[in-house]
Amino acid sequence: MVSHPILDKISQRMQQLNNDGLLRKRKLSHDNSNPSVIDFSHNDYLGLASANEMVDALTQGATIYGVGSKASPLVSGYSQAHLQLEQSLCELTGHEAGLLFCSGFSANQALIKTLFDANNVVIADKLIHASIIDGVRDSGAVFKRFKHNDLDHAKQLLERNPDSVVITESVFSMDGDKAPLKSLQLLCQQYNSLLVVDDAHGFGVTPTQANGKFCDIQVVTFGKALGCQGAAILGPKAVIDFMVAQSRQYIYSTALSPASAYLALAAVKLTQEQPQRLAALNANIAEFRQACGKNNIELTDSTTAIQPVLIGDSNKTVLIASKLFDLGFAVGAIRPPTVPAGQARLRITINAQHSQHDIAELVCVIATLI
């Protein structure tokens, strides 16, 4: 290989990441081809990704619309499947209009980089997702952060910056705790500010959307509880119309495939028609936390499917996750910069399909390793 400063930089950085236990590599997923591994690492909380109804819906969607949208939404890529999904999401959440994207990351980036500029102040929770951090920085907006879920700190920033925008997550992806959405909504109303909620890990498994609209703009993703692919921005019609006219990510991207939109609509319906899936998930979360308590495994206060076990050291976290895999359990080994330095953890995600035996065995093995 030829010598070049960029290649030299890559080599040095990769070696440093490896030494620090922070090097990320792709690996094949733990799917049905390896049934001996019980997967506690993915976000398919309700078990919809492999549900027979979903397989049938994808087949039906592809039969009706084909497998690709073939163009940008503003050319010829916007179909009846997209419209029906947007309308269904609005009916469910109470928002006026919706806009579909191929991923939650692109939806967050599009929303923030299109709506905000140097004249705006964005106030975000300290633990907000990387896509939002990058989007705000790229937008040029004044960026302020409040301590995680700290309403007093958020109020202080709002007092000094009325007419701004507050951004938070509904369920935080690494800690699994929930934002105080109702209180944040009241604060935003008091200081004439918009509330934007990244509802990626909450949509489909938390009751927030059933209680009426809880924010001004809501970003939902389909790759977690809905078990498929894509995302949507939901909000006032004026905002969505502006996004259609101005969002570079929307204008210059091939649309989400109509088959995927058809599938996501089927998933939305299943979350409403099969409440037993959510009941099973909640029972399994309680089972896991109870088992950890009996085995003296310290957990955070999370009551959601995301159950982190803090380890601290990155190399130790990777080693424990590797040993767990060898023993038949796949878990996430989460390290900086995804989490702060010294807070590496096993990210255990519970789903509706885990059995009590699966959970008990996992907890017993973790107890012997940490």
Summary of the structure (lengths in Angstrom):
residues: 370
radius of gyration: 21.3
end to end distance: 42.4
largest distance: 60.7
contacts: 1244
relative contact order: 0.16
helix: 45%
strand: 15%
